[in-house]
């Protein structure tokens, strides 16, 4: 025996957790794909306890990038960013979890990868501000907008894992 008084079960715990989960967008950029880092990056999110609920590989075009990066259109580096994002396919992921937006942002590290601390995705795999391996949603509101931009309702797979009760304590939600 491990000393536990009773085993933890899914029961109402999992049902309650589902209602407080956030979803966030992660784009594995062309450089991530070309450098063979896709498995490593996805593994980090899975090991952290996030749940992958949607994923697809697409070739982005200029039209969608102008919408997605509208806030950067007038910046001198936008043409490089656009070209880099169209250099190869990207992998679009929707990750779900408690405080997923902030958790993913923290795991990704500083956008300017040369400033990202070791242990973060960008800190371990990049030195560039643009070729920085991943795009992550920066707020709950933007995550909702970005997810609607890239995914349809039928793209999501909601499922329960027998491990869900072991990821969160009852007082964390």
Backbone as CSV, one residue per row, in Angstrom:
resi,resn,N_x,N_y,N_z,CA_x,CA_y,CA_z,C_x,C_y,C_z
1,UNK,0.841,-1.195,0.000,0.000,0.000,0.000,0.875,1.243,0.000
2,UNK,0.360,2.269,-0.616,1.116,3.514,-0.706,0.814,4.445,0.458
3,UNK,-0.133,4.073,1.316,-0.464,4.934,2.437,-1.629,5.862,2.154
4,UNK,-2.185,5.801,0.945,-3.333,6.644,0.607,-4.572,6.088,1.285
5,UNK,-5.406,6.954,1.840,-6.601,6.485,2.530,-7.646,5.967,1.553
6,UNK,-7.753,6.565,0.398,-8.676,6.080,-0.620,-8.178,6.508,-1.996
7,UNK,-8.441,5.719,-3.016,-7.974,6.095,-4.351,-8.751,7.287,-4.892
8,UNK,-8.083,8.077,-5.713,-8.754,9.196,-6.381,-9.450,8.650,-7.608
9,UNK,-10.631,9.130,-7.862,-11.389,8.685,-9.030,-11.798,9.882,-9.850
10,UNK,-12.228,9.619,-11.070,-12.643,10.718,-11.945,-13.873,11.408,-11.385
11,UNK,-14.944,10.688,-11.198,-16.165,11.224,-10.603,-16.442,12.672,-10.942
12,UNK,-16.881,13.419,-9.946,-17.244,14.826,-10.129,-16.040,15.724,-10.324
13,UNK,-14.865,15.294,-9.893,-13.662,16.105,-10.030,-13.409,16.457,-11.487
14,UNK,-13.411,15.451,-12.356,-13.149,15.701,-13.768,-14.252,16.541,-14.371
15,UNK,-15.490,16.260,-14.032,-16.600,17.044,-14.569,-16.435,18.514,-14.197
16,UNK,-16.017,18.799,-12.985,-15.848,20.180,-12.546,-14.674,20.842,-13.266
17,UNK,-13.578,20.131,-13.408,-12.399,20.696,-14.059,-12.710,21.130,-15.494
18,UNK,-13.473,20.355,-16.208,-13.780,20.661,-17.605,-14.374,22.060,-17.752
19,UNK,-15.152,22.502,-16.767,-15.813,23.793,-16.873,-14.889,24.986,-16.638
20,UNK,-13.704,24.785,-16.066,-12.815,25.903,-15.777,-11.563,25.909,-16.647
21,UNK,-11.488,25.007,-17.581,-10.309,24.907,-18.437,-10.271,26.042,-19.461
22,UNK,-9.070,26.475,-19.779,-8.849,27.430,-20.867,-8.305,26.674,-22.061
23,UNK,-8.517,27.255,-23.225,-7.908,26.746,-24.446,-7.038,27.844,-25.038
24,UNK,-5.927,27.436,-25.649,-5.016,28.397,-26.245,-4.410,27.842,-27.526
25,UNK,-4.031,28.748,-28.408,-3.423,28.369,-29.678,-1.904,28.348,-29.555
26,UNK,-1.318,27.314,-30.136,0.125,27.259,-30.333,0.333,26.946,-31.806
27,UNK,1.157,27.753,-32.460,1.555,27.468,-33.835,3.012,27.028,-33.797
28,UNK,3.245,25.805,-34.240,4.620,25.340,-34.401,5.073,25.872,-35.753
29,UNK,5.988,26.815,-35.715,6.392,27.555,-36.907,7.193,26.684,-37.884
30,UNK,7.342,27.165,-39.136,8.082,26.386,-40.130,9.465,25.928,-39.652
31,UNK,10.165,26.767,-38.934,11.489,26.388,-38.432,11.425,25.229,-37.457
32,UNK,10.371,25.152,-36.678,10.175,24.039,-35.745,10.038,22.737,-36.532
33,UNK,9.232,22.784,-37.575,9.032,21.613,-38.429,10.313,21.241,-39.163
34,UNK,10.962,22.213,-39.781,12.159,21.956,-40.576,13.324,21.444,-39.724
35,UNK,13.395,21.881,-38.489,14.497,21.480,-37.611,14.222,20.199,-36.830
36,UNK,13.048,19.599,-37.046,12.723,18.347,-36.375,12.435,18.491,-34.893
37,UNK,11.846,19.622,-34.503,11.577,19.889,-33.094,10.120,19.648,-32.695
38,UNK,9.285,19.258,-33.641,7.849,19.129,-33.380,7.574,18.194,-32.208
39,UNK,8.133,17.000,-32.234,7.894,16.035,-31.158,8.346,16.542,-29.810
40,UNK,9.509,17.174,-29.779,10.053,17.714,-28.525,9.133,18.791,-27.951
41,UNK,8.647,19.686,-28.799,7.791,20.782,-28.322,6.452,20.228,-27.834
42,UNK,5.834,19.363,-28.614,4.562,18.783,-28.203,4.729,18.000,-26.905
43,UNK,5.810,17.260,-26.789,6.077,16.480,-25.585,6.154,17.366,-24.344
44,UNK,6.729,18.527,-24.471,6.836,19.429,-23.312,5.456,19.846,-22.810
45,UNK,4.558,20.172,-23.747,3.207,20.569,-23.333,2.465,19.393,-22.709
46,UNK,2.620,18.211,-23.288,1.967,17.025,-22.729,2.505,16.708,-21.333
47,UNK,3.814,16.751,-21.173,4.417,16.437,-19.876,3.999,17.437,-18.803
48,UNK,3.725,18.662,-19.206,3.281,19.677,-18.251,1.860,19.389,-17.765
49,UNK,1.120,18.586,-18.531,-0.243,18.237,-18.138,-1.311,18.861,-18.998
50,UNK,-0.917,19.592,-20.025,-1.905,20.161,-20.942,-2.456,19.062,-21.840
51,UNK,-3.666,19.274,-22.325,-4.330,18.283,-23.165,-4.477,18.844,-24.576
52,UNK,-4.014,18.080,-25.559,-4.140,18.460,-26.961,-5.546,18.118,-27.424
53,UNK,-6.318,19.137,-27.819,-7.709,18.903,-28.219,-7.966,19.180,-29.698
54,UNK,-6.994,19.770,-30.395,-7.108,19.961,-31.842,-5.711,20.178,-32.407
55,UNK,-5.500,19.633,-33.615,-4.201,19.803,-34.256,-4.355,19.570,-35.752
56,UNK,-3.659,20.402,-36.547,-3.616,20.171,-37.989,-2.414,20.882,-38.588
57,UNK,-1.947,20.328,-39.711,-0.840,20.925,-40.440,-1.422,21.669,-41.633
58,UNK,-0.968,22.921,-41.813,-1.457,23.745,-42.920,-0.311,24.570,-43.495
59,UNK,-0.508,24.990,-44.717,0.398,25.956,-45.342,-0.287,27.315,-45.244
60,UNK,0.271,28.226,-44.474,-0.323,29.555,-44.335,-0.062,30.379,-45.587
61,UNK,-0.987,31.292,-45.874,-0.799,32.182,-47.015,-0.793,33.633,-46.528
62,UNK,-0.478,34.521,-47.448,-0.342,35.937,-47.091,-1.637,36.510,-46.524
63,UNK,-2.760,36.098,-47.059,-4.049,36.614,-46.605,-4.284,36.327,-45.122
64,UNK,-4.114,35.092,-44.712,-4.357,34.740,-43.307,-3.303,35.364,-42.395
65,UNK,-2.076,35.499,-42.880,-1.025,36.104,-42.062,-1.266,37.599,-41.849
66,UNK,-1.819,38.269,-42.856,-2.151,39.689,-42.680,-3.235,39.869,-41.623
67,UNK,-4.141,38.935,-41.523,-5.171,38.996,-40.486,-4.564,38.629,-39.128
68,UNK,-3.834,37.529,-39.098,-3.287,37.041,-37.834,-2.278,38.022,-37.215
69,UNK,-1.469,38.613,-38.051,-0.456,39.556,-37.570,-0.804,40.998,-37.945
70,UNK,-2.088,41.335,-37.948,-2.538,42.685,-38.324,-1.864,43.762,-37.476
71,UNK,-1.610,43.476,-36.226,-0.978,44.442,-35.323,0.496,44.696,-35.667
72,UNK,1.050,43.902,-36.579,2.460,44.054,-36.964,2.645,44.479,-38.427
73,UNK,1.553,44.690,-39.150,1.640,44.992,-40.586,2.539,46.184,-40.900
74,UNK,2.523,47.203,-40.058,3.300,48.409,-40.347,4.734,48.348,-39.805
75,UNK,5.096,47.248,-39.190,6.447,47.109,-38.646,7.409,46.720,-39.765
76,UNK,8.636,47.225,-39.730,9.581,46.949,-40.819,9.932,45.468,-40.980
77,UNK,9.759,44.686,-39.935,10.106,43.272,-40.011,8.957,42.396,-40.506
78,UNK,7.765,42.982,-40.751,6.631,42.145,-41.153,6.907,41.314,-42.406
79,UNK,7.536,41.859,-43.453,7.798,41.008,-44.631,8.646,39.770,-44.295
80,UNK,9.606,39.911,-43.398,10.425,38.760,-43.007,9.579,37.754,-42.235
81,UNK,8.750,38.276,-41.329,7.866,37.412,-40.557,6.917,36.656,-41.490
82,UNK,6.289,37.375,-42.403,5.362,36.767,-43.366,6.059,35.678,-44.185
83,UNK,7.210,36.017,-44.734,7.934,35.054,-45.567,8.374,33.831,-44.757
84,UNK,8.812,34.061,-43.550,9.227,32.959,-42.689,8.073,32.036,-42.347
85,UNK,6.889,32.610,-42.122,5.718,31.808,-41.775,5.153,31.058,-42.982
86,UNK,5.560,31.456,-44.192,5.101,30.772,-45.404,6.182,29.853,-45.980
87,UNK,7.338,29.765,-45.342,8.476,29.001,-45.873,8.236,27.496,-45.889
88,UNK,7.366,27.012,-45.037,7.031,25.587,-44.937,5.700,25.518,-44.187
89,UNK,5.092,24.341,-44.114,3.848,24.240,-43.344,4.075,24.556,-41.867
90,UNK,2.989,24.866,-41.203,2.976,25.045,-39.752,2.065,23.982,-39.164
91,UNK,2.206,23.759,-37.873,1.302,22.852,-37.174,0.534,23.682,-36.150
92,UNK,-0.775,23.687,-36.317,-1.668,24.430,-35.435,-2.134,23.496,-34.326
93,UNK,-2.012,23.940,-33.089,-2.414,23.117,-31.946,-3.306,23.928,-31.018
94,UNK,-4.322,23.280,-30.496,-5.112,23.851,-29.411,-4.836,23.021,-28.172
95,UNK,-4.299,23.686,-27.163,-3.998,23.034,-25.892,-5.002,23.494,-24.854
96,UNK,-5.408,22.583,-23.991,-6.403,22.864,-22.966,-5.829,22.533,-21.596
97,UNK,-6.140,23.388,-20.636,-5.696,23.142,-19.276,-6.025,24.321,-18.375
98,UNK,-5.821,24.122,-17.092,-6.036,25.188,-16.120,-5.024,26.299,-16.380
99,UNK,-5.490,27.527,-16.583,-4.632,28.682,-16.878,-3.740,28.417,-18.085
100,UNK,-4.274,27.726,-19.091,-3.481,27.288,-20.241,-2.778,28.435,-20.958
101,UNK,-3.440,29.572,-21.108,-2.830,30.684,-21.845,-1.527,31.113,-21.180
102,UNK,-1.561,31.361,-19.892,-0.362,31.813,-19.187,0.666,30.702,-19.061
103,UNK,0.225,29.488,-18.813,1.149,28.357,-18.711,1.934,28.199,-20.010
104,UNK,1.232,28.246,-21.143,1.892,28.095,-22.444,2.833,29.264,-22.710
105,UNK,2.408,30.476,-22.394,3.285,31.643,-22.581,4.567,31.490,-21.760
106,UNK,4.423,31.069,-20.527,5.593,30.882,-19.670,6.510,29.786,-20.208
107,UNK,5.921,28.708,-20.694,6.724,27.615,-21.248,7.449,28.037,-22.517
108,UNK,6.815,28.896,-23.327,7.426,29.348,-24.578,8.620,30.254,-24.310
109,UNK,8.520,31.119,-23.319,9.600,32.060,-23.030,9.428,33.363,-23.787
110,UNK,10.357,34.260,-23.605,10.303,35.594,-24.226,10.251,35.481,-25.747
111,UNK,9.446,36.350,-26.357,9.312,36.360,-27.817,10.671,36.549,-28.478
112,UNK,11.444,37.485,-27.965,12.812,37.664,-28.457,13.643,36.560,-27.816
113,UNK,13.845,35.496,-28.578,14.403,34.272,-28.013,15.780,34.451,-27.377
114,UNK,16.549,35.429,-27.825,17.860,35.650,-27.200,17.712,36.098,-25.741
115,UNK,16.523,36.549,-25.374,16.236,36.960,-23.997,15.510,35.866,-23.211
116,UNK,15.107,34.785,-23.885,14.369,33.710,-23.226,15.305,32.902,-22.336
117,UNK,14.817,32.566,-21.172,15.650,31.831,-20.222,15.758,30.357,-20.627
118,UNK,16.905,29.749,-20.321,17.045,28.315,-20.577,15.940,27.545,-19.864
119,UNK,15.498,26.481,-20.494,14.396,25.695,-19.950,13.078,25.999,-20.626
120,UNK,12.981,27.195,-21.241,11.792,27.504,-22.023,12.015,26.994,-23.447
121,UNK,10.942,26.878,-24.199,11.058,26.382,-25.571,11.970,27.286,-26.389
122,UNK,11.717,28.578,-26.345,12.559,29.504,-27.108,13.960,29.598,-26.531
123,UNK,14.069,29.528,-25.214,15.381,29.586,-24.569,16.264,28.398,-24.904
124,UNK,15.649,27.277,-25.203,16.410,26.073,-25.532,16.638,25.883,-27.024
125,UNK,15.753,26.436,-27.863,15.802,26.102,-29.289,15.943,27.280,-30.238
126,UNK,16.139,28.502,-29.735,16.169,29.639,-30.645,16.983,30.797,-30.084
127,UNK,17.431,31.642,-30.981,18.090,32.902,-30.608,17.422,34.100,-31.264
128,UNK,16.462,33.865,-32.128,15.869,34.901,-32.968,14.541,35.411,-32.413
129,UNK,14.206,36.643,-32.758,12.906,37.201,-32.387,11.808,36.685,-33.315
130,UNK,12.136,36.372,-34.544,11.133,35.917,-35.509,11.180,34.407,-35.710
131,UNK,12.346,33.865,-35.853,12.496,32.407,-35.996,12.582,31.809,-34.596
132,UNK,11.469,31.963,-33.858,11.471,31.621,-32.440,10.630,30.386,-32.118
133,UNK,10.485,29.498,-33.075,9.938,28.150,-32.930,8.417,28.094,-32.802
134,UNK,7.814,28.923,-31.949,6.372,28.845,-31.711,5.729,30.229,-31.654
135,UNK,4.462,30.248,-32.020,3.596,31.392,-31.724,2.645,30.927,-30.646
136,UNK,2.389,31.768,-29.646,1.417,31.436,-28.606,0.464,32.605,-28.404
137,UNK,-0.773,32.298,-28.094,-1.755,33.344,-27.800,-1.300,34.118,-26.566
138,UNK,-1.516,35.440,-26.584,-1.023,36.274,-25.480,-2.077,36.642,-24.445
139,UNK,-3.323,36.246,-24.655,-4.388,36.520,-23.688,-5.537,35.551,-23.935
140,UNK,-6.412,35.437,-22.964,-7.581,34.570,-23.124,-8.426,35.058,-24.292
141,UNK,-8.604,36.377,-24.390,-9.420,36.945,-25.460,-8.809,36.663,-26.834
142,UNK,-7.509,36.866,-26.960,-6.854,36.594,-28.246,-6.815,35.111,-28.562
143,UNK,-6.714,34.275,-27.551,-6.756,32.830,-27.785,-8.085,32.451,-28.430
144,UNK,-9.179,32.988,-27.930,-10.494,32.695,-28.509,-10.573,33.157,-29.955
145,UNK,-10.084,34.351,-30.231,-10.104,34.896,-31.595,-9.229,34.054,-32.511
146,UNK,-8.025,33.752,-32.071,-7.081,32.999,-32.901,-7.567,31.569,-33.148
147,UNK,-8.132,30.943,-32.140,-8.635,29.575,-32.326,-9.771,29.555,-33.347
148,UNK,-10.651,30.549,-33.296,-11.745,30.628,-34.288,-11.191,30.870,-35.689
149,UNK,-10.081,31.555,-35.784,-9.455,31.832,-37.082,-8.969,30.538,-37.743
150,UNK,-8.464,29.616,-36.969,-7.810,28.432,-37.522,-8.573,27.115,-37.369
151,UNK,-9.527,27.053,-36.460,-10.249,25.804,-36.212,-11.754,26.005,-36.306
152,UNK,-12.439,24.984,-36.802,-13.903,24.921,-36.797,-14.322,24.095,-35.592
153,UNK,-15.577,24.209,-35.194,-16.064,23.454,-34.036,-15.797,21.964,-34.170
154,UNK,-15.967,21.433,-35.359,-15.791,19.989,-35.563,-14.328,19.547,-35.525
155,UNK,-13.391,20.484,-35.478,-11.967,20.128,-35.383,-11.558,19.700,-33.974
156,UNK,-12.372,20.054,-32.981,-12.017,19.773,-31.589,-12.439,18.370,-31.185
157,UNK,-11.599,17.731,-30.399,-11.896,16.407,-29.844,-11.896,16.526,-28.323
158,UNK,-13.073,16.476,-27.750,-13.187,16.495,-26.300,-13.148,15.056,-25.804
159,UNK,-12.308,14.790,-24.854,-12.169,13.445,-24.319,-11.689,13.523,-22.878
160,UNK,-11.949,12.470,-22.157,-11.486,12.387,-20.770,-10.318,11.425,-20.707
161,UNK,-9.387,11.745,-19.861,-8.239,10.885,-19.629,-8.321,10.338,-18.211
162,UNK,-7.954,9.082,-18.015,-7.937,8.556,-16.645,-6.909,9.262,-15.760
163,UNK,-6.027,10.038,-16.374,-5.011,10.762,-15.604,-5.494,12.134,-15.130
164,UNK,-6.616,12.624,-15.662,-7.091,13.960,-15.311,-7.170,14.211,-13.804
165,UNK,-7.681,13.283,-12.980,-7.758,13.571,-11.536,-6.399,13.714,-10.857
166,UNK,-5.341,13.305,-11.529,-4.012,13.380,-10.937,-3.251,14.636,-11.367
167,UNK,-3.883,15.477,-12.172,-3.236,16.693,-12.653,-3.571,17.921,-11.785
168,UNK,-4.721,17.886,-11.117,-5.182,19.053,-10.362,-5.698,18.641,-8.998
169,UNK,-5.448,19.478,-8.007,-6.029,19.282,-6.680,-7.392,19.977,-6.647
170,UNK,-8.313,19.495,-5.819,-9.656,20.097,-5.788,-9.675,21.596,-5.478
171,UNK,-8.675,22.107,-4.769,-8.678,23.531,-4.419,-8.029,24.423,-5.480
172,UNK,-7.669,23.858,-6.633,-7.014,24.646,-7.679,-7.973,25.134,-8.752
173,UNK,-9.253,24.977,-8.537,-10.203,25.427,-9.549,-11.425,26.009,-8.922
